[in-house]
Amino acid sequence: MKTKICATAVLLLLTAACATTMPRRHFDDIPLPTGLTYQPERSVVIESPRVKAAQLVYRGRLEPGSLGDVMRTRLESNGWRPVSRTTTATSGTWQVYEKDRNALEVHIYEGLWYTYLAISASETLLPANADTKDGALRAAKLDASIDPPATPESGTASDRPRSGDATFTRRVKDFFTNLFTW
């Protein structure tokens, strides 16, 4: 009898601990409602020196329509501009936002027992030499003050290094925007 009581107590403690797990924070400007549990086995975070991208999955026992309204309200109040919203009966709701050249996609769908919130986000990171006083980049100021070279660069276009930051950022943004589009 004592074994059954102890086993029940341990089970209750474990389930209570799982229910109160704090959402994991990867992007500070994406507010999350309470009642969601971070799912690390379903999530992925990719970081480079200039871009951070992630698909973060949370689950909880929330009504999908209410969760969608809460996410929309919180994101818009935090400066995210809505781009589109799509809802289907079988696949759930997708909300796409952008803010300061950063992309965000919110996908809300129902599983067997839980409602899932999948957040796909990309963020352009500032270089280490950023001037935080006025928000402008020191590197941009230096580049503007340097005269172009007097002689043209040698080599073909394929030999020259590409300024892939804007292209890479655009590809990451397009990837997350089209992640669930067929």
N, CA, C and O of each residue as an XYZ file, in Angstrom:
728
protein
N       0.819     -1.192      0.000
C       0.000      0.000      0.000
C       0.862      1.253      0.000
O       0.587      2.213     -0.720
N       1.934      1.230      0.839
C       2.828      2.370      0.881
C       3.519      2.579     -0.465
O       3.781      3.715     -0.858
N       3.810      1.507     -1.160
C       4.461      1.603     -2.461
C       3.552      2.306     -3.467
O       4.014      3.126     -4.260
N       2.265      1.984     -3.431
C       1.325      2.628     -4.348
C       1.197      4.117     -4.040
O       1.124      4.933     -4.959
N       1.168      4.478     -2.767
C       1.056      5.882     -2.377
C       2.309      6.638     -2.799
O       2.221      7.745     -3.331
N       3.488      6.035     -2.560
C       4.743      6.682     -2.957
C       4.815      6.836     -4.472
O       5.222      7.889     -4.963
N       4.430      5.817     -5.213
C       4.459      5.878     -6.670
C       3.506      6.958     -7.184
O       3.833      7.677     -8.128
N       2.343      7.071     -6.570
C       1.384      8.099     -6.962
C       1.934      9.487     -6.660
O       1.790     10.400     -7.473
N       2.561      9.655     -5.504
C       3.136     10.950     -5.136
C       4.250     11.348     -6.095
O       4.324     12.505     -6.509
N       5.112     10.411     -6.450
C       6.196     10.700     -7.388
C       5.624     11.064     -8.752
O       6.102     12.000     -9.394
N       4.613     10.340     -9.197
C       3.987     10.629    -10.481
C       3.360     12.019    -10.487
O       3.493     12.753    -11.466
N       2.686     12.381     -9.416
C       2.081     13.708     -9.314
C       3.139     14.803     -9.316
O       2.951     15.839     -9.953
N       4.246     14.590     -8.615
C       5.321     15.578     -8.606
C       5.945     15.747     -9.983
O       6.239     16.867    -10.400
N       6.147     14.650    -10.684
C       6.715     14.738    -12.024
C       5.785     15.454    -12.986
O       6.236     16.284    -13.775
N       4.504     15.150    -12.937
C       3.571     15.822    -13.855
C       3.407     17.282    -13.490
O       3.223     18.115    -14.377
N       3.466     17.617    -12.221
C       3.382     19.021    -11.821
C       4.615     19.776    -12.285
O       4.510     20.928    -12.705
N       5.780     19.146    -12.217
C       7.013     19.791    -12.677
C       6.962     20.034    -14.179
O       7.424     21.074    -14.647
N       6.416     19.106    -14.935
C       6.309     19.279    -16.381
C       5.332     20.395    -16.735
O       5.540     21.113    -17.713
N       4.291     20.543    -15.965
C       3.271     21.543    -16.273
C       3.754     22.953    -15.985
O       3.219     23.911    -16.544
N       4.758     23.100    -15.122
C       5.210     24.431    -14.765
C       6.532     24.798    -15.410
O       7.150     25.791    -15.026
N       6.979     24.014    -16.385
C       8.226     24.315    -17.057
C       8.118     25.657    -17.769
O       7.174     25.897    -18.523
N       9.090     26.525    -17.524
C       9.084     27.851    -18.144
C       9.423     27.730    -19.629
O      10.275     26.924    -20.003
N       8.764     28.523    -20.481
C       9.109     28.505    -21.895
C      10.565     28.938    -22.100
O      11.049     29.848    -21.428
N      11.237     28.292    -23.010
C      12.629     28.612    -23.279
C      12.696     29.878    -24.123
O      11.934     30.033    -25.078
N      13.594     30.773    -23.776
C      13.691     32.060    -24.454
C      14.867     32.068    -25.428
O      16.021     31.971    -25.010
N      14.580     32.181    -26.708
C      15.627     32.335    -27.708
C      15.529     33.705    -28.359
O      16.544     34.271    -28.766
N      14.346     34.234    -28.459
C      14.099     35.529    -29.070
C      13.351     36.374    -28.038
O      12.214     36.071    -27.678
N      13.999     37.427    -27.575
C      13.434     38.227    -26.490
C      12.201     39.024    -26.897
O      11.383     39.360    -26.040
N      12.049     39.333    -28.171
C      10.916     40.165    -28.587
C       9.718     39.348    -29.058
O       8.810     39.889    -29.690
N       9.705     38.053    -28.756
C       8.551     37.216    -29.075
C       7.920     36.783    -27.753
O       8.401     35.853    -27.106
N       6.844     37.459    -27.356
C       6.202     37.120    -26.071
C       5.398     35.829    -26.179
O       4.674     35.609    -27.150
N       5.539     34.989    -25.170
C       4.821     33.718    -25.142
C       3.809     33.715    -24.010
O       4.104     34.196    -22.916
N       2.614     33.179    -24.258
C       1.630     33.070    -23.181
C       2.027     31.970    -22.194
O       2.803     31.073    -22.524
N       1.491     32.054    -20.999
C       1.755     31.015    -20.007
C       0.946     29.765    -20.346
O      -0.015     29.824    -21.113
N       1.343     28.649    -19.770
C       0.627     27.405    -19.998
C       1.204     26.573    -21.119
O       0.604     25.572    -21.510
N       2.363     26.962    -21.651
C       2.999     26.215    -22.729
C       4.296     25.599    -22.226
O       4.993     26.187    -21.400
N       4.614     24.418    -22.726
C       5.839     23.711    -22.364
C       6.722     23.603    -23.594
O       6.270     23.163    -24.651
N       7.981     24.002    -23.462
C       8.953     23.938    -24.548
C       9.250     22.481    -24.894
O       9.425     21.654    -23.999
N       9.306     22.166    -26.189
C       9.561     20.819    -26.678
C      10.923     20.791    -27.385
O      10.987     20.983    -28.599
N      12.004     20.555    -26.645
C      13.336     20.621    -27.267
C      13.564     19.563    -28.342
O      14.329     19.800    -29.277
N      12.922     18.407    -28.232
C      13.130     17.354    -29.225
C      12.470     17.687    -30.562
O      12.802     17.072    -31.575
N      11.557     18.630    -30.585
C      10.882     19.042    -31.820
C      11.395     20.390    -32.330
O      10.942     20.867    -33.370
N      12.324     21.001    -31.617
C      12.791     22.348    -31.940
C      14.201     22.306    -32.513
O      14.953     21.356    -32.294
N      14.542     23.359    -33.252
C      15.887     23.494    -33.806
C      16.257     24.977    -33.804
O      15.436     25.841    -34.114
N      17.520     25.250    -33.444
C      18.046     26.618    -33.452
C      19.314     26.611    -34.280
O      20.192     25.774    -34.074
N      19.412     27.543    -35.220
C      20.577     27.680    -36.078
C      21.135     29.085    -35.860
O      20.411     30.072    -35.984
N      22.420     29.170    -35.536
C      23.041     30.476    -35.321
C      24.287     30.603    -36.164
O      25.082     29.670    -36.272
N      24.448     31.769    -36.760
C      25.664     32.137    -37.463
C      26.088     33.488    -36.900
O      25.361     34.063    -36.089
N      27.229     34.005    -37.302
C      27.644     35.313    -36.768
C      26.673     36.447    -37.092
O      26.613     37.432    -36.356
N      25.921     36.324    -38.168
C      25.041     37.425    -38.573
C      23.552     37.129    -38.474
O      22.744     38.056    -38.429
N      23.175     35.863    -38.439
C      21.757     35.508    -38.441
C      21.497     34.401    -37.431
O      22.286     33.467    -37.287
N      20.376     34.525    -36.739
C      19.904     33.456    -35.864
C      18.524     33.057    -36.372
O      17.666     33.912    -36.592
N      18.315     31.760    -36.556
C      17.032     31.251    -37.029
C      16.645     30.050    -36.181
O      17.504     29.295    -35.725
N      15.355     29.883    -35.976
C      14.913     28.774    -35.135
C      13.490     28.388    -35.471
O      12.693     29.185    -35.966
N      13.205     27.131    -35.180
C      11.825     26.681    -35.119
C      11.663     26.126    -33.712
O      12.229     25.089    -33.365
N      10.883     26.834    -32.915
C      10.668     26.483    -31.517
C       9.259     25.944    -31.368
O       8.297     26.573    -31.808
N       9.136     24.784    -30.751
C       7.836     24.141    -30.609
C       7.471     24.092    -29.132
O       8.275     23.703    -28.286
N       6.239     24.497    -28.844
C       5.674     24.477    -27.502
C       4.358     23.714    -27.564
O       3.724     23.632    -28.616
N       3.961     23.166    -26.441
C       2.654     22.525    -26.399
C       1.980     22.850    -25.073
O       2.628     23.154    -24.071
N       0.660     22.775    -25.110
C      -0.133     23.044    -23.920
C      -1.568     22.643    -24.177
O      -1.932     22.225    -25.276
N      -2.361     22.777    -23.160
C      -3.786     22.445    -23.289
C      -4.586     23.745    -23.373
O      -5.342     24.095    -22.466
N      -4.397     24.443    -24.483
C      -5.075     25.705    -24.733
C      -5.941     25.548    -25.965
O      -5.659     24.717    -26.828
N      -6.983     26.335    -26.050
C      -7.862     26.309    -27.212
C      -7.153     27.029    -28.366
O      -6.707     28.163    -28.187
N      -7.037     26.400    -29.550
C      -6.256     26.979    -30.640
C      -6.705     28.376    -31.071
O      -5.863     29.235    -31.332
N      -7.987     28.611    -31.146
C      -8.470     29.936    -31.546
C      -8.055     31.017    -30.567
O      -7.632     32.099    -30.974
N      -8.173     30.732    -29.281
C      -7.767     31.697    -28.257
C      -6.266     31.923    -28.285
O      -5.800     33.054    -28.143
N      -5.507     30.847    -28.468
C      -4.053     30.972    -28.534
C      -3.645     31.839    -29.720
O      -2.733     32.658    -29.599
N      -4.300     31.674    -30.853
C      -4.009     32.503    -32.027
C      -4.293     33.970    -31.775
O      -3.513     34.836    -32.171
N      -5.423     34.256    -31.109
C      -5.760     35.648    -30.803
C      -4.769     36.257    -29.818
O      -4.381     37.416    -29.963
N      -4.361     35.486    -28.827
C      -3.401     35.978    -27.834
C      -2.050     36.253    -28.493
O      -1.432     37.286    -28.235
N      -1.593     35.336    -29.340
C      -0.316     35.540    -30.019
C      -0.367     36.776    -30.911
O       0.570     37.574    -30.920
N      -1.445     36.937    -31.652
C      -1.576     38.110    -32.527
C      -1.528     39.399    -31.721
O      -0.815     40.335    -32.081
N      -2.285     39.448    -30.629
C      -2.328     40.646    -29.797
C      -0.966     40.948    -29.194
O      -0.517     42.093    -29.226
N      -0.309     39.946    -28.650
C       0.997     40.161    -28.007
C       2.070     40.556    -29.018
O       2.888     41.435    -28.747
N       2.067     39.915    -30.169
C       3.083     40.242    -31.166
C       2.889     41.650    -31.727
O       3.855     42.399    -31.875
N       1.656     42.005    -32.036
C       1.399     43.350    -32.562
C       1.724     44.424    -31.536
O       2.217     45.491    -31.900
N       1.457     44.164    -30.257
C       1.785     45.148    -29.229
C       3.292     45.230    -28.994
O       3.771     46.190    -28.390
N       4.037     44.239    -29.461
C       5.485     44.231    -29.322
C       6.184     44.708    -30.599
O       7.401     44.571    -30.725
N       5.425     45.264    -31.542
C       6.016     45.863    -32.730
C       6.068     44.984    -33.962
O       6.576     45.424    -34.994
N       5.567     43.764    -33.902
C       5.555     42.893    -35.076
C       4.408     43.306    -35.990
O       3.279     43.483    -35.532
N       4.693     43.459    -37.274
C       3.683     43.846    -38.254
C       3.140     42.601    -38.931
O       3.905     41.820    -39.498
N       1.801     42.401    -38.878
C       1.227     41.209    -39.517
C       1.350     41.280    -41.037
O       1.110     42.324    -41.643
N       1.730     40.148    -41.644
C       1.845     40.052    -43.091
C       0.689     39.232    -43.642
O       0.049     39.630    -44.616
N       0.418     38.084    -43.020
C      -0.700     37.258    -43.475
C      -1.164     36.339    -42.359
O      -0.462     36.109    -41.374
N      -2.384     35.819    -42.549
C      -2.956     34.859    -41.611
C      -3.779     33.870    -42.429
O      -4.630     34.264    -43.227
N      -3.516     32.584    -42.220
C      -4.215     31.531    -42.949
C      -4.695     30.490    -41.959
O      -3.940     30.071    -41.082
N      -5.946     30.065    -42.089
C      -6.495     29.034    -41.223
C      -7.158     27.966    -42.078
O      -7.939     28.271    -42.980
N      -6.836     26.703    -41.782
C      -7.502     25.584    -42.441
C      -8.035     24.646    -41.364
O      -7.514     24.596    -40.250
N      -9.057     23.923    -41.709
C      -9.679     23.018    -40.742
C      -8.752     21.876    -40.348
O      -8.804     21.405    -39.211
N      -7.915     21.428    -41.260
C      -7.075     20.259    -40.980
C      -5.679     20.596    -40.484
O      -5.086     19.812    -39.744
N      -5.142     21.742    -40.874
C      -3.745     22.048    -40.560
C      -3.548     23.148    -39.530
O      -2.418     23.377    -39.097
N      -4.592     23.825    -39.131
C      -4.452     24.860    -38.116
C      -4.316     26.246    -38.701
O      -4.804     26.528    -39.795
N      -3.636     27.119    -37.949
C      -3.507     28.530    -38.301
C      -2.047     28.901    -38.470
O      -1.200     28.512    -37.666
N      -1.756     29.659    -39.526
C      -0.443     30.238    -39.740
C      -0.577     31.747    -39.691
O      -1.463     32.323    -40.322
N       0.301     32.376    -38.944
C       0.376     33.835    -38.887
C       1.806     34.217    -39.240
O       2.753     33.675    -38.669
N       1.970     35.149    -40.179
C       3.300     35.593    -40.588
C       3.443     37.061    -40.231
O       2.547     37.866    -40.484
N       4.600     37.404    -39.630
C       4.887     38.761    -39.175
C       6.288     39.155    -39.620
O       7.113     38.307    -39.960
N       6.541     40.470    -39.611
C       7.893     40.954    -39.820
C       8.121     42.180    -38.946
O       7.196     42.917    -38.603
N       9.406     42.367    -38.597
C       9.784     43.489    -37.742
C      11.271     43.746    -37.958
O      12.089     42.849    -37.754
N      11.621     44.937    -38.360
C      13.020     45.314    -38.541
C      13.790     44.303    -39.384
O      14.870     43.868    -38.983
N      13.263     43.925    -40.531
C      13.860     42.949    -41.454
C      13.962     41.548    -40.870
O      14.666     40.710    -41.434
N      13.294     41.267    -39.775
C      13.250     39.932    -39.188
C      11.907     39.294    -39.516
O      10.886     39.978    -39.576
N      11.912     37.981    -39.727
C      10.701     37.258    -40.100
C      10.248     36.374    -38.949
O      11.058     35.890    -38.158
N       8.937     36.172    -38.869
C       8.355     35.334    -37.824
C       7.124     34.644    -38.389
O       6.267     35.281    -39.002
N       7.045     33.336    -38.178
C       5.861     32.582    -38.556
C       5.368     31.824    -37.331
O       6.137     31.130    -36.664
N       4.097     31.963    -37.047
C       3.464     31.269    -35.930
C       2.518     30.230    -36.524
O       1.648     30.566    -37.328
N       2.686     28.969    -36.131
C       1.809     27.895    -36.595
C       1.161     27.263    -35.365
O       1.852     26.745    -34.487
N      -0.150     27.308    -35.310
C      -0.911     26.747    -34.190
C      -1.749     25.597    -34.733
O      -2.529     25.766    -35.670
N      -1.575     24.427    -34.128
C      -2.329     23.265    -34.593
C      -2.609     22.337    -33.420
O      -1.952     22.402    -32.381
N      -3.607     21.466    -33.612
C      -4.008     20.532    -32.571
C      -3.417     19.160    -32.829
O      -3.398     18.672    -33.959
N      -2.933     18.547    -31.752
C      -2.510     17.166    -31.790
C      -3.589     16.323    -31.122
O      -4.714     16.783    -30.925
N      -3.246     15.109    -30.781
C      -4.216     14.230    -30.145
C      -4.616     14.741    -28.768
O      -5.801     14.775    -28.438
N      -3.617     15.144    -27.949
C      -3.898     15.599    -26.588
C      -3.605     17.074    -26.373
O      -4.179     17.689    -25.475
N      -2.740     17.642    -27.165
C      -2.249     18.995    -26.910
C      -2.490     19.906    -28.101
O      -2.719     19.458    -29.224
N      -2.430     21.193    -27.818
C      -2.366     22.209    -28.854
C      -0.904     22.595    -28.975
O      -0.238     22.835    -27.969
N      -0.396     22.658    -30.211
C       1.005     22.965    -30.444
C       1.157     24.366    -31.004
O       0.337     24.831    -31.795
N       2.216     25.025    -30.581
C       2.594     26.339    -31.076
C       4.005     26.201    -31.630
O       4.953     25.998    -30.871
N       4.152     26.309    -32.949
C       5.464     26.241    -33.593
C       5.811     27.646    -34.067
O       5.104     28.231    -34.888
N       6.899     28.173    -33.541
C       7.349     29.513    -33.891
C       8.605     29.373    -34.739
O       9.617     28.847    -34.276
N       8.538     29.844    -35.976
C       9.690     29.868    -36.873
C      10.119     31.318    -37.000
O       9.353     32.161    -37.467
N      11.351     31.608    -36.583
C      11.803     32.997    -36.547
C      13.211     33.108    -37.084
O      14.006     32.173    -36.988
N      13.511     34.266    -37.652
C      14.875     34.592    -38.037
C      15.179     35.998    -37.546
O      14.308     36.867    -37.528
N      16.416     36.206    -37.151
C      16.820     37.498    -36.605
C      18.196     37.836    -37.158
O      19.118     37.024    -37.083
N      18.334     39.028    -37.709
C      19.623     39.502    -38.174
C      20.359     40.069    -36.981
O      19.860     40.972    -36.309
N      21.547     39.545    -36.712
C      22.324     39.969    -35.559
C      23.238     41.118    -35.937
O      23.736     41.178    -37.061
N      23.460     42.037    -34.995
C      24.374     43.146    -35.217
C      25.803     42.653    -35.096
O      26.089     41.795    -34.260
N      26.715     43.184    -35.922
C      28.113     42.802    -35.765
C      28.661     43.308    -34.434
O      28.061     44.166    -33.786
N      29.798     42.770    -34.041
C      30.390     43.122    -32.747
C      30.797     44.577    -32.690
O      30.894     45.131    -31.595
N      31.041     45.226    -33.822
C      31.482     46.616    -33.804
C      30.323     47.595    -33.968
O      30.496     48.667    -34.547
N      29.151     47.237    -33.468
C      27.982     48.109    -33.594
C      28.067     49.248    -32.608
O      28.495     49.061    -31.469
N      27.664     50.425    -33.036
C      27.610     51.590    -32.172
C      26.215     51.652    -31.585
O      25.270     52.020    -32.283
N      26.068     51.305    -30.338
C      24.739     51.204    -29.752
C      24.184     52.537    -29.296
O      23.005     52.620    -28.951
N      24.999     53.587    -29.282
C      24.521     54.877    -28.810
C      23.422     55.443    -29.704
O      22.382     55.883    -29.213
N      23.655     55.431    -31.033
C      22.642     55.969    -31.938
C      22.067     54.913    -32.872
O      21.294     55.237    -33.774
N      22.439     53.655    -32.665
C      21.862     52.575    -33.455
C      22.502     52.373    -34.814
O      22.163     51.420    -35.515
N      23.420     53.246    -35.204
C      24.075     53.108    -36.499
C      25.313     52.240    -36.349
O      25.901     52.162    -35.270
N      25.691     51.612    -37.398
C      26.858     50.751    -37.362
C      28.117     51.555    -37.641
O      28.157     52.350    -38.579
N      29.154     51.345    -36.819
C      30.422     51.998    -37.052
C      31.008     51.568    -38.383
O      31.611     52.377    -39.087
N      30.838     50.313    -38.730
C      31.383     49.813    -39.990
C      30.766     50.550    -41.172
O      31.454     50.842    -42.150
N      29.482     50.849    -41.088
C      28.830     51.580    -42.173
C      29.397     52.988    -42.275
O      29.563     53.502    -43.382
N      29.700     53.625    -41.141
C      30.301     54.956    -41.151
C      31.689     54.904    -41.766
O      32.055     55.783    -42.547
N      32.464     53.882    -41.422
C      33.800     53.763    -41.976
C      33.748     53.518    -43.475
O      34.516     54.123    -44.223
N      32.866     52.651    -43.922
C      32.741     52.356    -45.348
C      32.332     53.588    -46.133
O      32.778     53.769    -47.266
N      31.501     54.433    -45.564
C      31.040     55.632    -46.252
C      32.162     56.650    -46.396
O      32.148     57.450    -47.331
N      33.133     56.637    -45.487
C      34.207     57.626    -45.542
C      35.384     57.177    -46.406
O      36.263     57.988    -46.697
N      35.426     55.935    -46.816
C      36.521     55.421    -47.628
C      36.168     55.577    -49.094
O      35.073     55.218    -49.527
N      37.122     56.124    -49.860
C      36.901     56.289    -51.297
C      37.010     54.944    -51.991
O      37.751     54.074    -51.535
N      36.276     54.754    -53.101
C      36.406     53.498    -53.838
C      37.801     53.391    -54.439
O      38.447     54.415    -54.664
N      38.284     52.177    -54.706
C      39.619     52.017    -55.270
C      39.711     52.634    -56.664
O      38.737     52.655    -57.417
N      40.904     53.138    -56.991
C      41.106     53.799    -58.274
C      41.117     52.793    -59.417
O      40.743     53.129    -60.541
N      41.542     51.563    -59.141
C      41.564     50.552    -60.189
C      40.444     49.557    -59.946
O      40.132     49.251    -58.795
N      39.833     49.046    -61.007
C      38.763     48.064    -60.805
C      39.323     46.768    -60.248
O      40.502     46.461    -60.423
N      38.471     46.018    -59.582
C      38.883     44.739    -59.015
C      39.166     43.762    -60.130
O      38.492     43.758    -61.160
N      40.173     42.932    -59.912
C      40.494     41.936    -60.918
C      39.717     40.662    -60.654
O      39.240     40.436    -59.542
N      39.592     39.832    -61.673
C      38.893     38.563    -61.517
C      37.468     38.665    -61.994
O      36.937     39.751    -62.225
N      36.859     37.498    -62.135
C      35.477     37.443    -62.584
C      34.545     37.608    -61.404
O      34.988     37.627    -60.255
N      33.266     37.726    -61.678
C      32.273     37.898    -60.613
C      32.227     36.688    -59.699
O      31.953     36.822    -58.507
N      32.493     35.500    -60.247
C      32.445     34.292    -59.418
C      33.652     34.200    -58.486
O      33.590     33.508    -57.470
N      34.767     34.898    -58.822
C      35.954     34.886    -57.967
C      35.812     35.816    -56.775
O      36.411     35.580    -55.726
N      35.031     36.860    -56.928
C      34.890     37.840    -55.857
C      34.008     37.320    -54.739
O      33.046     36.599    -55.002
N      34.313     37.669    -53.498
C      33.427     37.261    -52.408
C      32.093     37.971    -52.531
O      32.029     39.154    -52.866
N      31.062     37.256    -52.265
C      29.710     37.818    -52.349
C      29.336     38.473    -51.035
O      29.740     38.015    -49.966
N      28.577     39.529    -51.115
C      28.033     40.118    -49.889
C      26.759     39.358    -49.584
O      25.661     39.853    -49.836
N      26.898     38.158    -49.043
C      25.801     37.214    -48.886
C      24.891     37.489    -47.707
O      23.920     36.760    -47.503
N      25.175     38.526    -46.918
C      24.347     38.762    -45.739
C      22.894     39.010    -46.115
O      21.994     38.381    -45.558
N      22.655     39.922    -47.057
C      21.278     40.229    -47.437
C      20.639     39.032    -48.139
O      19.464     38.736    -47.920
N      21.404     38.349    -48.974
C      20.878     37.195    -49.678
C      20.563     36.066    -48.711
O      19.506     35.440    -48.799
N      21.488     35.805    -47.782
C      21.274     34.745    -46.804
C      20.076     35.069    -45.923
O      19.247     34.198    -45.660
N      19.978     36.312    -45.467
C      18.842     36.722    -44.632
C      17.541     36.532    -45.395
O      16.559     36.046    -44.833
N      17.523     36.903    -46.650
C      16.317     36.764    -47.468
C      15.958     35.281    -47.639
O      14.786     34.911    -47.567
N      16.980     34.431    -47.869
C      16.712     33.008    -48.028
C      16.162     32.393    -46.751
O      15.255     31.563    -46.806
N      16.701     32.791    -45.594
C      16.190     32.275    -44.318
C      14.758     32.743    -44.110
O      13.899     31.966    -43.693
N      14.505     34.008    -44.400
C      13.154     34.551    -44.251
C      12.181     33.816    -45.177
O      11.086     33.442    -44.757
N      12.581     33.607    -46.442
C      11.724     32.882    -47.386
C      11.513     31.437    -46.951
O      10.425     30.884    -47.110
N      12.569     30.828    -46.396
C      12.449     29.450    -45.930
C      11.376     29.331    -44.865
O      10.513     28.456    -44.940
N      11.430     30.219    -43.863
C      10.454     30.118    -42.783
C       9.073     30.577    -43.225
O       8.068     30.082    -42.716
N       9.009     31.504    -44.150
C       7.705     31.943    -44.643
C       7.030     30.823    -45.430
O       5.812     30.659    -45.363
N       7.819     30.056    -46.172
C       7.269     29.004    -47.026
C       7.424     27.619    -46.427
O       7.245     26.625    -47.131
N       7.746     27.529    -45.165
C       8.041     26.245    -44.543
C       6.885     25.269    -44.656
O       7.095     24.094    -44.959
N       5.681     25.731    -44.421
C       4.524     24.840    -44.433
C       3.644     25.032    -45.654
O       2.543     24.484    -45.712
N       4.104     25.794    -46.621
C       3.329     26.030    -47.828
C       3.611     24.916    -48.811
O       4.771     24.559    -49.017
N       2.603     24.370    -49.409
C       2.776     23.258    -50.354
C       2.833     23.765    -51.738
O       2.975     22.982    -52.677
